[in-house]
Amino acid sequence: MDLETLRFGNFAKLKTATDDWAKVVKHLETLEKDAREGLQAAATKANWAGVNATVSRDFITRTAGEFADAHTEASSIHNILLDTHGELVGYRQQLNEAIERGLKKNLTVADTGNGSFTVTMNIHPDRAAAGTSLPDHSQQDVDNLRDEVERILKAATKSDDSAAEALRVLVDQTTYGFSGASYADRDSAAEALDEAEKYADLIKKKGDDMSPEEFDQLNRALAAHRNDPLFQEKFATTLGPKGTLDFWADLADPSDGGDLQRSRHDQLGDLQKNIGLTLAGATRSDSPAMRQWEDRMVQLGDDRIQTRGTQVYGFQLMSNLMRVGDYDDSFLNKYGNALVETEKKMKIPGNTWNGGLPPMPKMNFIGDDFGRDPMTGYMTALSDSPEAATEFFNTTKPQDNAQWVLKDRPVFDDTPLDDGDGNSSREATGKALVAAATGVNPNDSHAVPVEHTAENRRVLDRSLKYLSEAGDDMPGEFRDDMATVLVNYGDEVHHTASSLADDKGDPRQLDRHQLMEVTKQVSRDQNAYGVLNDGLNQEMVRDIYNDHPSDPKETLLRAGHTTGFLEEARYQALDTDKDDPSWDAKWLYHGFGGAANFIPVAGDAVQRGVDALAYQWQLDEQARIDQENARQNGEVFTARENQLQKLADIWMDANPDHKGNNRYTLTSEINGAAFDGNARAQGLAGDQ
């Protein structure tokens, strides 16, 4: 900012703009409250179904959120303008006071017209009126005035420029709608931008040659700004995609002696998380700079990044930084499609991902796996973003992503120092599948079930297809995840398991053959078997209390049929593994665990029935665990007699006015239905 602008600029217009934004903030505060307490509250309480439950409710929720973001963004803009106006007026006052002090020493400050200024005598002694006494000044006085004015102008320029940059970045955060970034004043926004540039430049200049103290400062700064949108975008764009990959490659590679690897080895995981959270936040900006960043990062995925000792791929490096954080859905899908395309060209990805000479020892410092398999980190990121996961698993062009990750993809051991049975990439893929099919983040302990969209259901249908085609080769890592998915779709699973025939026109019905095979595979794992049966017990009770067919007896018989279906799946599973049983000698299931978040909350009466049924079912499991694994014969399922008896009792409680409420008769009928369901399931299994 030049001298004349600061001295004579019309800051009244800035004050008017600040006052106008104050009014906007006030109006938006009222609108946000109305949207939250009126529109959204009503939508949340409404008992909607079908399209209204998905499209309309989602639209209202998003709209209410936009009002909240609009209020937040308007508040940030007002705060920045208010702070900037106050600072500029203050700097003008400081400038005028400095000029006044100079005049007392016969010094004046003049604008040179090219953005600079000069300090000269105000009245030259040769031109002073006769008898006029002029104050004396020294060269030091001249230098001091020059330095003071220069300091004031620099501070005013920084205030003006940083406010302009903060406002531009803030507004550019979203192409449409509003940013949720909140800043109390210009200083906090400017500080975020300065800190981001400072530490991105540190990485670019020194990389892993930075000192341990500088490493600590970087880690603290990233942690402090992990929720700061302006910092995140400035850091990412200043460092750049290539700079990000180069830094992580060099930091992970100990071949240079590994000073930071030795002195800060225990903090590398924290830095990995903090960088990941920062980049994740940055990708949620819709600015042109970040869109270019995302596109370039995807392009670098199949490039080899050279370190001092080896080469690694961009996908390997970036995927490890994606293990934490909520990345932008569009970026996740562009990245995932490119990753799958690259792997399919490799044919055997493990040969390539392990291929460096020598291989990079470790790129991941969060978990046990070395981080050479990029699918692990990517799938972990995908599981945190259900909508992106849904799109990924439904993508069929340019390749079928679900077929690749669920069925065709060869995996390799990325945890050679761990004796665990599970494969990290498959474990992560299972979590991403849960997110895709259910619409719920499996990593969120506070998540609740959501209404399924048509896209969620398509993921379920496609996963049943590919996993059932794998048969006994279905990866064991997917068993617990598919159990979670199936109980989340309890209504459809119970309806299908209890169906008398295939009905392609029934929207609730799944493919019975595929469901039977996947249920068998789930039942090969004791805990997954427990989750599935416990969840479907809950669905059967809910069906008895809440479903109202023309003949109430239908809910009793359906409960019996589903019980028989599950029993046959269990037998098939145990028969498959009879030479190498995976179950322990005693029943160890202790409840839903994380799967509870995927089951709709039941009413009090239903929950009491569920609790009683769960107890009786587990009594049956405990009673038979030591018995020989043999198929039950006859019309009564002795292996599940407590469970079936309790279902009959629950049905009587739910239908007290039904004629012929006879415990013996109802128990006999549900036993018969269970036998029928078992026999029908045998046929389905035999048709595989």
Secondary structure in CASP SS format (residue, H / E / C, confidence):
PFRMAT SS
TARGET T0000
AUTHOR 0000-0000-0000
METHOD secondary structure of the structure
MODEL  1
M C 1.00
D C 1.00
L H 1.00
E H 1.00
T H 1.00
L H 1.00
R H 1.00
F H 1.00
G C 1.00
N C 1.00
F C 1.00
A H 1.00
K H 1.00
L H 1.00
K H 1.00
T H 1.00
A H 1.00
T H 1.00
D H 1.00
D H 1.00
W H 1.00
A H 1.00
K H 1.00
V H 1.00
V H 1.00
K H 1.00
H H 1.00
L H 1.00
E H 1.00
T H 1.00
L H 1.00
E H 1.00
K H 1.00
D H 1.00
A H 1.00
R H 1.00
E H 1.00
G H 1.00
L H 1.00
Q H 1.00
A H 1.00
A H 1.00
A H 1.00
T H 1.00
K H 1.00
A C 1.00
N C 1.00
W C 1.00
A C 1.00
G H 1.00
V H 1.00
N H 1.00
A H 1.00
T H 1.00
V H 1.00
S H 1.00
R H 1.00
D H 1.00
F H 1.00
I H 1.00
T H 1.00
R H 1.00
T H 1.00
A H 1.00
G H 1.00
E H 1.00
F H 1.00
A H 1.00
D H 1.00
A H 1.00
H H 1.00
T H 1.00
E H 1.00
A H 1.00
S H 1.00
S H 1.00
I H 1.00
H H 1.00
N H 1.00
I H 1.00
L H 1.00
L H 1.00
D H 1.00
T H 1.00
H H 1.00
G H 1.00
E H 1.00
L H 1.00
V H 1.00
G H 1.00
Y H 1.00
R H 1.00
Q H 1.00
Q H 1.00
L H 1.00
N H 1.00
E H 1.00
A H 1.00
I H 1.00
E H 1.00
R H 1.00
G H 1.00
L H 1.00
K C 1.00
K C 1.00
N C 1.00
L E 1.00
T E 1.00
V E 1.00
A E 1.00
D E 1.00
T C 1.00
G C 1.00
N C 1.00
G C 1.00
S C 1.00
F E 1.00
T E 1.00
V E 1.00
T E 1.00
M E 1.00
N C 1.00
I C 1.00
H C 1.00
P H 1.00
D H 1.00
R H 1.00
A C 1.00
A C 1.00
A C 1.00
G C 1.00
T C 1.00
S C 1.00
L C 1.00
P C 1.00
D C 1.00
H C 1.00
S C 1.00
Q H 1.00
Q H 1.00
D H 1.00
V H 1.00
D H 1.00
N H 1.00
L H 1.00
R H 1.00
D H 1.00
E H 1.00
V H 1.00
E H 1.00
R H 1.00
I H 1.00
L H 1.00
K H 1.00
A H 1.00
A H 1.00
T H 1.00
K H 1.00
S H 1.00
D H 1.00
D H 1.00
S H 1.00
A H 1.00
A H 1.00
E H 1.00
A H 1.00
L H 1.00
R H 1.00
V H 1.00
L H 1.00
V H 1.00
D H 1.00
Q C 1.00
T C 1.00
T C 1.00
Y C 1.00
G C 1.00
F C 1.00
S C 1.00
G C 1.00
A C 1.00
S C 1.00
Y C 1.00
A C 1.00
D C 1.00
R H 1.00
D H 1.00
S H 1.00
A H 1.00
A H 1.00
E H 1.00
A H 1.00
L H 1.00
D H 1.00
E H 1.00
A H 1.00
E H 1.00
K H 1.00
Y H 1.00
A H 1.00
D H 1.00
L H 1.00
I H 1.00
K H 1.00
K H 1.00
K H 1.00
G H 1.00
D H 1.00
D H 1.00
M C 1.00
S C 1.00
P H 1.00
E H 1.00
E H 1.00
F H 1.00
D H 1.00
Q H 1.00
L H 1.00
N H 1.00
R H 1.00
A H 1.00
L H 1.00
A H 1.00
A H 1.00
H C 1.00
R C 1.00
N C 1.00
D C 1.00
P H 1.00
L H 1.00
F H 1.00
Q H 1.00
E H 1.00
K H 1.00
F H 1.00
A H 1.00
T H 1.00
T H 1.00
L H 1.00
G H 1.00
P H 1.00
K H 1.00
G H 1.00
T H 1.00
L H 1.00
D H 1.00
F H 1.00
W H 1.00
A H 1.00
D H 1.00
L H 1.00
A H 1.00
D C 1.00
P H 1.00
S H 1.00
D H 1.00
G C 1.00
G C 1.00
D H 1.00
L H 1.00
Q H 1.00
R H 1.00
S H 1.00
R C 1.00
H H 1.00
D H 1.00
Q H 1.00
L H 1.00
G H 1.00
D H 1.00
L H 1.00
Q H 1.00
K H 1.00
N H 1.00
I H 1.00
G H 1.00
L H 1.00
T H 1.00
L H 1.00
A H 1.00
G H 1.00
A H 1.00
T H 1.00
R C 1.00
S C 1.00
D C 1.00
S C 1.00
P H 1.00
A H 1.00
M H 1.00
R H 1.00
Q H 1.00
W H 1.00
E H 1.00
D H 1.00
R H 1.00
M H 1.00
V H 1.00
Q H 1.00
L H 1.00
G H 1.00
D H 1.00
D C 1.00
R E 1.00
I E 1.00
Q E 1.00
T C 1.00
R C 1.00
G C 1.00
T C 1.00
Q E 1.00
V E 1.00
Y E 1.00
G H 1.00
F H 1.00
Q H 1.00
L H 1.00
M H 1.00
S H 1.00
N H 1.00
L H 1.00
M C 1.00
R C 1.00
V C 1.00
G C 1.00
D C 1.00
Y C 1.00
D C 1.00
D H 1.00
S H 1.00
F H 1.00
L H 1.00
N H 1.00
K H 1.00
Y H 1.00
G H 1.00
N H 1.00
A H 1.00
L H 1.00
V H 1.00
E H 1.00
T H 1.00
E H 1.00
K H 1.00
K H 1.00
M H 1.00
K C 1.00
I C 1.00
P H 1.00
G H 1.00
N H 1.00
T H 1.00
W H 1.00
N C 1.00
G C 1.00
G C 1.00
L C 1.00
P C 1.00
P C 1.00
M C 1.00
P C 1.00
K C 1.00
M C 1.00
N C 1.00
F C 1.00
I C 1.00
G C 1.00
D C 1.00
D C 1.00
F C 1.00
G C 1.00
R C 1.00
D C 1.00
P H 1.00
M H 1.00
T H 1.00
G H 1.00
Y H 1.00
M H 1.00
T H 1.00
A H 1.00
L H 1.00
S H 1.00
D C 1.00
S C 1.00
P H 1.00
E H 1.00
A H 1.00
A H 1.00
T H 1.00
E H 1.00
F H 1.00
F H 1.00
N H 1.00
T C 1.00
T C 1.00
K C 1.00
P C 1.00
Q C 1.00
D C 1.00
N H 1.00
A H 1.00
Q H 1.00
W H 1.00
V H 1.00
L H 1.00
K H 1.00
D H 1.00
R C 1.00
P C 1.00
V C 1.00
F C 1.00
D C 1.00
D C 1.00
T C 1.00
P C 1.00
L C 1.00
D C 1.00
D C 1.00
G C 1.00
D C 1.00
G C 1.00
N C 1.00
S H 1.00
S H 1.00
R H 1.00
E H 1.00
A H 1.00
T H 1.00
G H 1.00
K H 1.00
A H 1.00
L H 1.00
V H 1.00
A H 1.00
A H 1.00
A H 1.00
T H 1.00
G C 1.00
V C 1.00
N C 1.00
P C 1.00
N C 1.00
D C 1.00
S C 1.00
H C 1.00
A C 1.00
V C 1.00
P C 1.00
V C 1.00
E C 1.00
H C 1.00
T C 1.00
A H 1.00
E H 1.00
N H 1.00
R H 1.00
R H 1.00
V H 1.00
L H 1.00
D H 1.00
R H 1.00
S H 1.00
L H 1.00
K H 1.00
Y H 1.00
L H 1.00
S H 1.00
E H 1.00
A H 1.00
G H 1.00
D H 1.00
D H 1.00
M C 1.00
P C 1.00
G H 1.00
E H 1.00
F H 1.00
R H 1.00
D H 1.00
D H 1.00
M H 1.00
A H 1.00
T H 1.00
V H 1.00
L H 1.00
V H 1.00
N H 1.00
Y C 1.00
G H 1.00
D H 1.00
E H 1.00
V H 1.00
H H 1.00
H H 1.00
T H 1.00
A H 1.00
S C 1.00
S C 1.00
L C 1.00
A C 1.00
D C 1.00
D C 1.00
K C 1.00
G C 1.00
D C 1.00
P C 1.00
R C 1.00
Q C 1.00
L C 1.00
D C 1.00
R H 1.00
H H 1.00
Q H 1.00
L H 1.00
M H 1.00
E H 1.00
V H 1.00
T H 1.00
K H 1.00
Q H 1.00
V H 1.00
S C 1.00
R C 1.00
D C 1.00
Q H 1.00
N H 1.00
A H 1.00
Y H 1.00
G H 1.00
V H 1.00
L H 1.00
N H 1.00
D H 1.00
G H 1.00
L H 1.00
N H 1.00
Q H 1.00
E H 1.00
M H 1.00
V H 1.00
R H 1.00
D H 1.00
I H 1.00
Y H 1.00
N H 1.00
D C 1.00
H C 1.00
P C 1.00
S C 1.00
D C 1.00
P C 1.00
K H 1.00
E H 1.00
T H 1.00
L H 1.00
L H 1.00
R H 1.00
A H 1.00
G H 1.00
H H 1.00
T H 1.00
T H 1.00
G H 1.00
F H 1.00
L H 1.00
E H 1.00
E H 1.00
A H 1.00
R H 1.00
Y H 1.00
Q H 1.00
A H 1.00
L H 1.00
D H 1.00
T H 1.00
D C 1.00
K C 1.00
D C 1.00
D C 1.00
P C 1.00
S C 1.00
W C 1.00
D C 1.00
A C 1.00
K C 1.00
W C 1.00
L C 1.00
Y C 1.00
H C 1.00
G C 1.00
F C 1.00
G H 1.00
G H 1.00
A H 1.00
A H 1.00
N H 1.00
F H 1.00
I C 1.00
P C 1.00
V C 1.00
A C 1.00
G C 1.00
D H 1.00
A H 1.00
V H 1.00
Q H 1.00
R H 1.00
G H 1.00
V H 1.00
D H 1.00
A H 1.00
L H 1.00
A H 1.00
Y H 1.00
Q H 1.00
W H 1.00
Q H 1.00
L H 1.00
D H 1.00
E H 1.00
Q H 1.00
A H 1.00
R H 1.00
I C 1.00
D C 1.00
Q C 1.00
E C 1.00
N C 1.00
A C 1.00
R C 1.00
Q C 1.00
N C 1.00
G C 1.00
E C 1.00
V C 1.00
F C 1.00
T H 1.00
A H 1.00
R H 1.00
E H 1.00
N H 1.00
Q H 1.00
L H 1.00
Q H 1.00
K H 1.00
L H 1.00
A H 1.00
D H 1.00
I H 1.00
W H 1.00
M H 1.00
D H 1.00
A H 1.00
N C 1.00
P C 1.00
D C 1.00
H C 1.00
K C 1.00
G C 1.00
N C 1.00
N C 1.00
R H 1.00
Y H 1.00
T H 1.00
L H 1.00
T H 1.00
S H 1.00
E H 1.00
I H 1.00
N H 1.00
G H 1.00
A H 1.00
A H 1.00
F H 1.00
D H 1.00
G H 1.00
N H 1.00
A H 1.00
R H 1.00
A H 1.00
Q H 1.00
G H 1.00
L H 1.00
A H 1.00
G H 1.00
D C 1.00
Q C 1.00
END
